[in-house]
Amino acid sequence: MELGDTYRGKTVLITGDTGFKGSWLAIWLTELGAKVIGFALPPAGPRDNFVICEVARSITHVDGDVRDYDALTTVLGEHQPDIVFHLAAQALVLDSYKDPRGTFATNVMGVVNLLEAVRYARSVRAVVVVTSDKCYENQGLDRGYRESDPLGGRDPYSASKGAAEIAASSMRRSFFTEPGDAAIATARAGNVIGGGDWAANRIVPDCIRALASLEPIVVRNPSAIRPWQHVMDALNGYLVLGTKLLADGHRYAEAWNFGPAPGEVVPVSGLVEQMIAAWGSGTYRVEADAGAPAEARILHLDIAKAREQLAWSPKLSLAQAIAATVQGYRAERDDAAAIYAHRAMQISAFRELP
Ligand SMILES: NC(=O)c1ccc[n+]([C@@H]2O[C@H](COP(=O)([O-])OP(=O)(O)OC[C@H]3O[C@@H](n4cnc5c(N)ncnc54)[C@H](O)[C@@H]3O)[C@@H](O)[C@H]2O)c1
Protein backbone atom coordinates (compact mmCIF):
# COMPACT_ATOMS: atom_id res chain seq x y z
CA MET A 1 0.00 0.00 0.00
CA GLU A 2 1.14 3.55 -0.71
CA LEU A 3 2.25 5.36 2.45
CA GLY A 4 0.14 8.36 1.47
CA ASP A 5 -3.01 6.24 1.73
CA THR A 6 -2.27 5.71 5.41
CA TYR A 7 -0.90 9.07 6.46
CA ARG A 8 -2.82 11.60 4.35
CA GLY A 9 -5.09 13.52 6.71
CA LYS A 10 -3.78 11.75 9.83
CA THR A 11 -2.50 13.70 12.81
CA VAL A 12 0.99 12.45 13.61
CA LEU A 13 3.03 13.36 16.67
CA ILE A 14 6.81 13.17 16.25
CA THR A 15 8.85 13.50 19.42
CA GLY A 16 12.38 14.63 18.56
CA ASP A 17 11.24 16.55 15.45
CA THR A 18 14.05 19.08 15.91
CA GLY A 19 16.65 16.29 15.53
CA PHE A 20 18.18 14.81 12.43
CA LYS A 21 15.82 11.90 11.84
CA GLY A 22 12.79 13.67 13.28
CA SER A 23 13.14 16.66 10.94
CA TRP A 24 13.40 14.39 7.90
CA LEU A 25 10.37 12.45 9.11
CA ALA A 26 8.45 15.71 9.58
CA ILE A 27 9.21 16.69 5.97
CA TRP A 28 8.24 13.24 4.69
CA LEU A 29 4.94 13.14 6.57
CA THR A 30 4.11 16.71 5.55
CA GLU A 31 4.71 15.73 1.93
CA LEU A 32 2.38 12.75 2.43
CA GLY A 33 -0.38 15.10 3.56
CA ALA A 34 -0.28 14.38 7.29
CA LYS A 35 -0.86 17.01 9.95
CA VAL A 36 2.42 16.92 11.85
CA ILE A 37 2.87 17.91 15.48
CA GLY A 38 6.42 18.00 16.84
CA PHE A 39 7.50 17.82 20.49
CA ALA A 40 11.14 18.23 21.42
CA LEU A 41 13.80 20.41 22.94
CA PRO A 42 14.76 23.37 20.75
CA PRO A 43 17.24 22.63 17.93
CA ALA A 44 20.80 22.09 19.12
CA GLY A 45 22.39 24.50 16.62
CA PRO A 46 21.75 26.83 13.67
CA ARG A 47 22.88 24.28 11.08
CA ASP A 48 20.43 21.59 12.20
CA ASN A 49 18.21 20.21 9.47
CA PHE A 50 15.11 21.43 11.33
CA VAL A 51 16.48 24.99 11.22
CA ILE A 52 17.98 25.14 7.73
CA CYS A 53 14.84 23.64 6.14
CA GLU A 54 12.58 25.84 8.31
CA VAL A 55 10.54 22.76 9.19
CA ALA A 56 8.65 24.76 11.81
CA ARG A 57 6.86 26.61 8.99
CA SER A 58 5.05 23.48 7.82
CA ILE A 59 4.31 21.69 11.11
CA THR A 60 3.12 22.61 14.60
CA HIS A 61 6.16 22.42 16.85
CA VAL A 62 5.86 22.41 20.64
CA ASP A 63 8.97 22.94 22.77
CA GLY A 64 8.96 20.29 25.49
CA ASP A 65 10.90 17.72 27.47
CA VAL A 66 10.01 14.03 27.48
CA ARG A 67 11.07 13.88 31.12
CA ASP A 68 8.01 16.04 31.79
CA TYR A 69 5.01 13.71 31.92
CA ASP A 70 2.50 16.56 32.22
CA ALA A 71 3.86 18.24 29.09
CA LEU A 72 3.39 15.00 27.14
CA THR A 73 -0.15 14.60 28.47
CA THR A 74 -0.92 18.15 27.40
CA VAL A 75 0.41 17.79 23.85
CA LEU A 76 -1.49 14.52 23.36
CA GLY A 77 -4.68 16.05 24.76
CA GLU A 78 -4.47 19.21 22.70
CA HIS A 79 -3.59 17.65 19.37
CA GLN A 80 -5.24 14.19 19.53
CA PRO A 81 -2.72 12.38 17.30
CA ASP A 82 -3.62 9.12 15.58
CA ILE A 83 -0.06 7.82 15.76
CA VAL A 84 3.16 8.77 17.57
CA PHE A 85 6.73 8.31 16.35
CA HIS A 86 8.92 8.58 19.43
CA LEU A 87 12.40 9.70 18.39
CA ALA A 88 13.31 12.10 21.21
CA ALA A 89 16.47 10.87 22.87
CA GLN A 90 19.94 11.77 24.01
CA ALA A 91 21.36 10.09 20.91
CA LEU A 92 25.14 10.25 21.29
CA VAL A 93 27.37 7.62 22.90
CA LEU A 94 30.08 10.08 23.95
CA ASP A 95 27.56 12.42 25.57
CA SER A 96 26.17 9.49 27.51
CA TYR A 97 29.54 9.10 29.25
CA LYS A 98 29.41 12.79 30.19
CA ASP A 99 25.81 12.68 31.37
CA PRO A 100 24.64 9.14 32.20
CA ARG A 101 21.82 10.35 34.47
CA GLY A 102 20.41 12.65 31.81
CA THR A 103 20.76 9.94 29.17
CA PHE A 104 18.87 7.34 31.19
CA ALA A 105 16.27 9.90 32.29
CA THR A 106 15.51 10.94 28.71
CA ASN A 107 15.92 7.63 26.95
CA VAL A 108 14.20 5.35 29.45
CA MET A 109 11.80 7.55 31.43
CA GLY A 110 10.98 9.40 28.22
CA VAL A 111 9.54 6.14 26.84
CA VAL A 112 7.73 5.34 30.09
CA ASN A 113 6.28 8.87 30.32
CA LEU A 114 5.13 8.81 26.71
CA LEU A 115 3.48 5.39 26.93
CA GLU A 116 1.85 6.24 30.25
CA ALA A 117 0.45 9.40 28.66
CA VAL A 118 -0.70 7.40 25.61
CA ARG A 119 -2.68 5.07 27.90
CA TYR A 120 -5.02 7.95 28.66
CA ALA A 121 -4.99 9.54 25.20
CA ARG A 122 -7.74 7.69 23.46
CA SER A 123 -6.95 9.18 20.03
CA VAL A 124 -3.65 7.29 19.70
CA ARG A 125 -3.92 4.01 17.78
CA ALA A 126 -0.21 3.26 17.35
CA VAL A 127 3.22 4.17 18.70
CA VAL A 128 6.59 3.48 17.07
CA VAL A 129 9.28 3.74 19.76
CA VAL A 130 12.67 4.29 18.12
CA THR A 131 15.53 2.68 19.99
CA SER A 132 18.78 1.57 18.30
CA ASP A 133 20.90 -1.23 16.89
CA LYS A 134 22.96 -0.64 20.04
CA CYS A 135 20.18 -2.02 22.26
CA TYR A 136 21.63 -5.52 21.86
CA GLU A 137 24.21 -6.98 24.22
CA ASN A 138 27.18 -6.84 21.87
CA GLN A 139 28.72 -10.29 21.89
CA GLY A 140 31.12 -9.57 19.04
CA LEU A 141 29.01 -11.77 16.75
CA ASP A 142 29.86 -11.80 13.05
CA ARG A 143 26.23 -12.40 12.14
CA GLY A 144 23.62 -9.67 12.33
CA TYR A 145 21.71 -9.31 15.60
CA ARG A 146 18.17 -10.69 15.56
CA GLU A 147 15.19 -9.26 17.40
CA SER A 148 15.26 -12.27 19.74
CA ASP A 149 18.91 -11.73 20.79
CA PRO A 150 19.62 -10.57 24.36
CA LEU A 151 19.40 -6.87 25.05
CA GLY A 152 22.18 -5.07 26.89
CA GLY A 153 24.65 -2.29 26.32
CA ARG A 154 28.02 -1.46 27.80
CA ASP A 155 28.08 2.33 27.50
CA PRO A 156 25.22 4.34 29.06
CA TYR A 157 23.67 5.22 25.68
CA SER A 158 23.48 1.60 24.52
CA ALA A 159 22.24 0.44 27.92
CA SER A 160 19.59 3.16 27.93
CA LYS A 161 18.33 1.89 24.57
CA GLY A 162 18.30 -1.72 25.81
CA ALA A 163 16.42 -0.50 28.88
CA ALA A 164 14.02 1.51 26.68
CA GLU A 165 13.21 -1.70 24.81
CA ILE A 166 12.48 -3.52 28.09
CA ALA A 167 10.37 -0.60 29.34
CA ALA A 168 8.35 -0.46 26.11
CA SER A 169 7.81 -4.22 26.17
CA SER A 170 6.69 -4.10 29.80
CA MET A 171 4.29 -1.21 29.19
CA ARG A 172 2.86 -2.98 26.15
CA ARG A 173 2.32 -6.28 27.94
CA SER A 174 0.94 -4.60 31.06
CA PHE A 175 -1.31 -1.90 29.67
CA PHE A 176 -1.89 -2.27 25.92
CA THR A 177 -3.39 -5.74 25.71
CA GLU A 178 -7.01 -5.12 24.75
CA PRO A 179 -8.06 -4.93 21.07
CA GLY A 180 -8.92 -1.20 21.31
CA ASP A 181 -5.64 -0.25 22.94
CA ALA A 182 -2.86 1.47 21.03
CA ALA A 183 -0.41 -0.89 19.30
CA ILE A 184 3.14 -0.32 20.57
CA ALA A 185 6.16 -1.38 18.50
CA THR A 186 9.87 -0.68 18.81
CA ALA A 187 12.24 0.00 15.92
CA ARG A 188 15.96 -0.72 15.99
CA ALA A 189 17.79 0.94 13.14
CA GLY A 190 21.46 1.27 12.35
CA ASN A 191 23.67 4.31 11.88
CA VAL A 192 21.83 6.65 9.58
CA ILE A 193 23.40 9.15 7.22
CA GLY A 194 22.00 11.97 5.12
CA GLY A 195 22.11 15.72 4.59
CA GLY A 196 21.45 17.88 7.61
CA ASP A 197 23.17 15.83 10.32
CA TRP A 198 25.68 18.09 12.09
CA ALA A 199 26.03 16.11 15.32
CA ALA A 200 29.46 16.15 16.95
CA ASN A 201 31.61 13.03 16.81
CA ARG A 202 29.57 11.23 14.17
CA ILE A 203 31.72 10.05 11.31
CA VAL A 204 29.74 11.43 8.37
CA PRO A 205 29.31 14.97 9.74
CA ASP A 206 33.01 14.79 10.73
CA CYS A 207 33.85 13.87 7.10
CA ILE A 208 31.81 16.75 5.68
CA ARG A 209 33.29 19.29 8.13
CA ALA A 210 36.81 18.17 7.15
CA LEU A 211 36.16 17.91 3.39
CA ALA A 212 34.50 21.32 3.24
CA SER A 213 37.44 22.96 5.02
CA LEU A 214 40.05 21.06 2.95
CA GLU A 215 41.40 19.30 6.08
CA PRO A 216 42.19 15.58 6.28
CA ILE A 217 39.40 13.54 7.90
CA VAL A 218 40.58 12.20 11.27
CA VAL A 219 39.48 8.58 11.71
CA ARG A 220 39.71 7.00 15.16
CA ASN A 221 38.24 3.53 14.63
CA PRO A 222 39.02 2.58 11.00
CA SER A 223 38.15 -1.10 11.37
CA ALA A 224 34.89 -0.72 13.32
CA ILE A 225 32.01 -2.15 11.29
CA ARG A 226 28.61 -0.46 11.51
CA PRO A 227 25.29 -0.79 9.68
CA TRP A 228 25.19 2.54 7.84
CA GLN A 229 22.11 3.35 5.82
CA HIS A 230 20.48 6.45 4.42
CA VAL A 231 18.04 8.12 6.80
CA MET A 232 15.27 7.60 4.22
CA ASP A 233 15.65 3.81 4.40
CA ALA A 234 15.31 3.81 8.19
CA LEU A 235 12.37 6.23 8.13
CA ASN A 236 10.68 4.17 5.44
CA GLY A 237 10.89 1.26 7.87
CA TYR A 238 9.25 3.31 10.64
CA LEU A 239 6.53 4.51 8.26
CA VAL A 240 5.79 1.02 6.92
CA LEU A 241 5.66 -0.27 10.49
CA GLY A 242 3.28 2.56 11.41
CA THR A 243 1.04 1.58 8.49
CA LYS A 244 0.88 -2.01 9.71
CA LEU A 245 0.20 -0.95 13.28
CA LEU A 246 -2.66 1.31 12.19
CA ALA A 247 -4.15 -1.39 9.95
CA ASP A 248 -3.64 -4.53 11.95
CA GLY A 249 -2.59 -3.28 15.38
CA HIS A 250 -1.45 -5.91 17.74
CA ARG A 251 -0.14 -8.37 15.19
CA TYR A 252 2.83 -6.05 14.62
CA ALA A 253 3.20 -4.71 18.16
CA GLU A 254 6.71 -6.00 18.82
CA ALA A 255 10.36 -5.23 18.00
CA TRP A 256 11.70 -4.71 14.47
CA ASN A 257 15.17 -4.30 13.02
CA PHE A 258 15.77 -1.92 10.11
CA GLY A 259 19.25 -1.96 8.64
CA PRO A 260 21.18 -2.20 5.40
CA ALA A 261 21.37 -5.33 3.27
CA PRO A 262 24.00 -7.76 4.60
CA GLY A 263 26.46 -7.14 1.74
CA GLU A 264 26.38 -3.37 2.33
CA VAL A 265 28.07 -3.32 5.73
CA VAL A 266 31.59 -1.85 5.69
CA PRO A 267 34.26 -0.67 8.15
CA VAL A 268 34.67 3.04 8.93
CA SER A 269 37.69 3.26 6.59
CA GLY A 270 35.57 1.98 3.68
CA LEU A 271 32.82 4.48 4.44
CA VAL A 272 35.35 7.34 4.61
CA GLU A 273 36.96 6.31 1.31
CA GLN A 274 33.55 6.28 -0.37
CA MET A 275 32.69 9.66 1.14
CA ILE A 276 35.91 11.12 -0.30
CA ALA A 277 35.17 9.59 -3.72
CA ALA A 278 31.62 10.97 -3.72
CA TRP A 279 32.85 14.42 -2.63
CA GLY A 280 35.44 14.35 -5.41
CA SER A 281 38.56 15.11 -3.34
CA GLY A 282 39.97 14.79 0.16
CA THR A 283 42.19 12.65 2.37
CA TYR A 284 42.01 10.96 5.76
CA ARG A 285 44.41 9.93 8.45
CA VAL A 286 44.05 7.42 11.25
CA GLU A 287 44.62 8.79 14.74
CA ALA A 288 44.19 6.28 17.56
CA ASP A 289 42.80 7.88 20.71
CA ALA A 290 44.19 5.84 23.62
CA GLY A 291 41.85 7.51 26.14
CA ALA A 292 38.68 7.00 24.09
CA PRO A 293 35.93 4.88 25.63
CA ALA A 294 35.71 1.33 24.30
CA GLU A 295 33.54 0.77 21.24
CA ALA A 296 32.32 -2.51 19.82
CA ARG A 297 34.32 -3.80 16.84
CA ILE A 298 31.42 -5.06 14.83
CA LEU A 299 27.70 -4.41 14.85
CA HIS A 300 25.11 -5.19 12.29
CA LEU A 301 21.48 -6.17 12.12
CA ASP A 302 19.59 -9.14 10.76
CA ILE A 303 16.69 -7.64 8.81
CA ALA A 304 15.00 -10.88 7.72
CA LYS A 305 11.98 -10.34 9.97
CA ALA A 306 11.08 -6.91 8.55
CA ARG A 307 11.71 -8.15 5.03
CA GLU A 308 9.43 -11.15 5.45
CA GLN A 309 6.66 -9.80 7.65
CA LEU A 310 6.52 -6.09 6.75
CA ALA A 311 7.59 -6.46 3.10
CA TRP A 312 10.11 -3.72 3.89
CA SER A 313 13.64 -3.82 2.53
CA PRO A 314 16.38 -1.24 2.13
CA LYS A 315 16.16 0.52 -1.23
CA LEU A 316 19.55 2.23 -1.40
CA SER A 317 22.93 0.55 -1.65
CA LEU A 318 25.69 2.08 0.48
CA ALA A 319 27.10 3.80 -2.62
CA GLN A 320 23.68 5.32 -3.39
CA ALA A 321 23.22 6.31 0.24
CA ILE A 322 26.57 8.08 0.26
CA ALA A 323 25.87 9.84 -3.04
CA ALA A 324 22.49 11.04 -1.72
CA THR A 325 24.16 12.16 1.50
CA VAL A 326 26.79 14.24 -0.26
CA GLN A 327 24.12 15.79 -2.50
CA GLY A 328 22.08 16.54 0.61
CA TYR A 329 24.95 18.42 2.26
CA ARG A 330 25.82 20.24 -0.95
CA ALA A 331 22.21 21.46 -1.19
CA GLU A 332 22.73 23.32 2.08
CA ARG A 333 24.44 26.15 0.23
CA ASP A 334 20.96 27.28 -0.88
CA ASP A 335 18.21 29.09 1.01
CA ALA A 336 15.73 27.34 3.31
CA ALA A 337 13.01 26.88 0.69
CA ALA A 338 15.48 25.29 -1.72
CA ILE A 339 16.96 23.00 0.94
CA TYR A 340 13.47 21.89 1.97
CA ALA A 341 12.61 21.31 -1.70
CA HIS A 342 15.79 19.26 -2.13
CA ARG A 343 14.89 17.03 0.85
CA ALA A 344 11.35 16.64 -0.54
CA MET A 345 12.76 15.83 -3.98
CA GLN A 346 15.04 13.15 -2.53
CA ILE A 347 12.11 11.65 -0.63
CA SER A 348 9.94 11.69 -3.73
CA ALA A 349 12.68 10.02 -5.83
CA PHE A 350 13.19 7.46 -3.07
CA ARG A 351 9.49 6.64 -3.01
CA GLU A 352 9.59 5.93 -6.74
CA LEU A 353 12.27 3.27 -6.27
CA PRO A 354 11.06 -0.33 -6.29
N1 LIG B 1 21.35 8.88 14.07
C1 LIG B 1 21.62 7.59 14.17
O1 LIG B 1 22.52 7.08 13.49
C2 LIG B 1 20.78 6.71 15.07
C3 LIG B 1 21.06 5.34 15.09
C4 LIG B 1 20.26 4.51 15.89
C5 LIG B 1 19.25 5.06 16.64
N2 LIG B 1 19.02 6.41 16.63
C6 LIG B 1 17.91 6.92 17.43
O2 LIG B 1 17.02 7.63 16.59
C7 LIG B 1 16.43 8.71 17.31
C8 LIG B 1 16.69 10.02 16.60
O3 LIG B 1 18.09 10.18 16.46
P1 LIG B 1 18.72 11.46 15.77
O4 LIG B 1 19.95 11.02 15.09
O5 LIG B 1 17.69 12.19 15.04
O6 LIG B 1 19.15 12.29 17.08
P2 LIG B 1 19.29 13.85 17.28
O7 LIG B 1 20.24 14.04 18.42
O8 LIG B 1 19.58 14.53 15.99
O9 LIG B 1 17.85 14.31 17.74
C9 LIG B 1 17.37 14.00 19.03
C10 LIG B 1 16.03 14.68 19.21
O10 LIG B 1 15.56 14.37 20.54
C11 LIG B 1 15.27 15.60 21.21
N3 LIG B 1 15.49 15.45 22.63
C12 LIG B 1 16.63 15.11 23.28
N4 LIG B 1 16.42 15.09 24.60
C13 LIG B 1 15.11 15.43 24.78
C14 LIG B 1 14.28 15.58 25.91
N5 LIG B 1 14.74 15.38 27.16
N6 LIG B 1 13.00 15.94 25.71
C15 LIG B 1 12.51 16.17 24.47
N7 LIG B 1 13.24 16.03 23.37
C16 LIG B 1 14.53 15.66 23.53
C17 LIG B 1 16.17 16.63 20.58
O11 LIG B 1 15.66 17.93 20.83
C18 LIG B 1 16.08 16.20 19.12
O12 LIG B 1 14.88 16.68 18.58
C19 LIG B 1 17.02 8.64 18.71
O13 LIG B 1 16.15 7.88 19.52
C20 LIG B 1 18.31 7.90 18.50
O14 LIG B 1 18.76 7.28 19.67
C21 LIG B 1 19.79 7.25 15.85
The ligand as an SDF file (V2000), in Angstrom:
LIG
                    3D

 44 48  0  0  0  0  0  0  0  0999 V2000
   21.3520    8.8800   14.0670 N   0  0  0  0  0  0  0  0  0  0  0  0
   21.6150    7.5920   14.1730 C   0  0  0  0  0  0  0  0  0  0  0  0
   22.5160    7.0750   13.4850 O   0  0  0  0  0  0  0  0  0  0  0  0
   20.7820    6.7110   15.0710 C   0  0  0  0  0  0  0  0  0  0  0  0
   21.0600    5.3370   15.0890 C   0  0  0  0  0  0  0  0  0  0  0  0
   20.2600    4.5070   15.8880 C   0  0  0  0  0  0  0  0  0  0  0  0
   19.2500    5.0630   16.6380 C   0  0  0  0  0  0  0  0  0  0  0  0
   19.0200    6.4100   16.6270 N   0  0  0  0  0  0  0  0  0  0  0  0
   17.9120    6.9160   17.4350 C   0  0  0  0  0  0  0  0  0  0  0  0
   17.0180    7.6320   16.5850 O   0  0  0  0  0  0  0  0  0  0  0  0
   16.4320    8.7130   17.3110 C   0  0  0  0  0  0  0  0  0  0  0  0
   16.6890   10.0210   16.6020 C   0  0  0  0  0  0  0  0  0  0  0  0
   18.0870   10.1770   16.4560 O   0  0  0  0  0  0  0  0  0  0  0  0
   18.7250   11.4610   15.7710 P   0  0  0  0  0  0  0  0  0  0  0  0
   19.9540   11.0240   15.0870 O   0  0  0  0  0  0  0  0  0  0  0  0
   17.6910   12.1880   15.0360 O   0  0  0  0  0  0  0  0  0  0  0  0
   19.1490   12.2870   17.0780 O   0  0  0  0  0  0  0  0  0  0  0  0
   19.2910   13.8540   17.2800 P   0  0  0  0  0  0  0  0  0  0  0  0
   20.2400   14.0390   18.4180 O   0  0  0  0  0  0  0  0  0  0  0  0
   19.5780   14.5330   15.9930 O   0  0  0  0  0  0  0  0  0  0  0  0
   17.8460   14.3120   17.7410 O   0  0  0  0  0  0  0  0  0  0  0  0
   17.3660   14.0030   19.0270 C   0  0  0  0  0  0  0  0  0  0  0  0
   16.0310   14.6790   19.2120 C   0  0  0  0  0  0  0  0  0  0  0  0
   15.5640   14.3680   20.5390 O   0  0  0  0  0  0  0  0  0  0  0  0
   15.2730   15.5960   21.2050 C   0  0  0  0  0  0  0  0  0  0  0  0
   15.4890   15.4470   22.6290 N   0  0  0  0  0  0  0  0  0  0  0  0
   16.6330   15.1060   23.2820 C   0  0  0  0  0  0  0  0  0  0  0  0
   16.4170   15.0900   24.6030 N   0  0  0  0  0  0  0  0  0  0  0  0
   15.1140   15.4290   24.7800 C   0  0  0  0  0  0  0  0  0  0  0  0
   14.2800   15.5800   25.9060 C   0  0  0  0  0  0  0  0  0  0  0  0
   14.7350   15.3800   27.1600 N   0  0  0  0  0  0  0  0  0  0  0  0
   12.9960   15.9360   25.7130 N   0  0  0  0  0  0  0  0  0  0  0  0
   12.5080   16.1670   24.4740 C   0  0  0  0  0  0  0  0  0  0  0  0
   13.2440   16.0320   23.3730 N   0  0  0  0  0  0  0  0  0  0  0  0
   14.5320   15.6640   23.5260 C   0  0  0  0  0  0  0  0  0  0  0  0
   16.1690   16.6280   20.5790 C   0  0  0  0  0  0  0  0  0  0  0  0
   15.6590   17.9250   20.8320 O   0  0  0  0  0  0  0  0  0  0  0  0
   16.0770   16.2030   19.1210 C   0  0  0  0  0  0  0  0  0  0  0  0
   14.8780   16.6800   18.5800 O   0  0  0  0  0  0  0  0  0  0  0  0
   17.0210    8.6400   18.7090 C   0  0  0  0  0  0  0  0  0  0  0  0
   16.1530    7.8800   19.5200 O   0  0  0  0  0  0  0  0  0  0  0  0
   18.3090    7.9000   18.5040 C   0  0  0  0  0  0  0  0  0  0  0  0
   18.7570    7.2810   19.6740 O   0  0  0  0  0  0  0  0  0  0  0  0
   19.7860    7.2510   15.8510 C   0  0  0  0  0  0  0  0  0  0  0  0
  1  2  1  0
  2  3  2  0
  2  4  1  0
  4  5  1  0
  4 44  2  0
  5  6  2  0
  6  7  1  0
  7  8  2  0
  8  9  1  0
  8 44  1  0
  9 10  1  0
  9 42  1  0
 10 11  1  0
 11 12  1  0
 11 40  1  0
 12 13  1  0
 13 14  1  0
 14 15  2  0
 14 16  1  0
 14 17  1  0
 17 18  1  0
 18 19  2  0
 18 20  1  0
 18 21  1  0
 21 22  1  0
 22 23  1  0
 23 24  1  0
 23 38  1  0
 24 25  1  0
 25 26  1  0
 25 36  1  0
 26 27  1  0
 26 35  1  0
 27 28  2  0
 28 29  1  0
 29 30  1  0
 29 35  2  0
 30 31  1  0
 30 32  2  0
 32 33  1  0
 33 34  2  0
 34 35  1  0
 36 37  1  0
 36 38  1  0
 38 39  1  0
 40 41  1  0
 40 42  1  0
 42 43  1  0
M  CHG  2   8   1  16  -1
M  END
$$$$
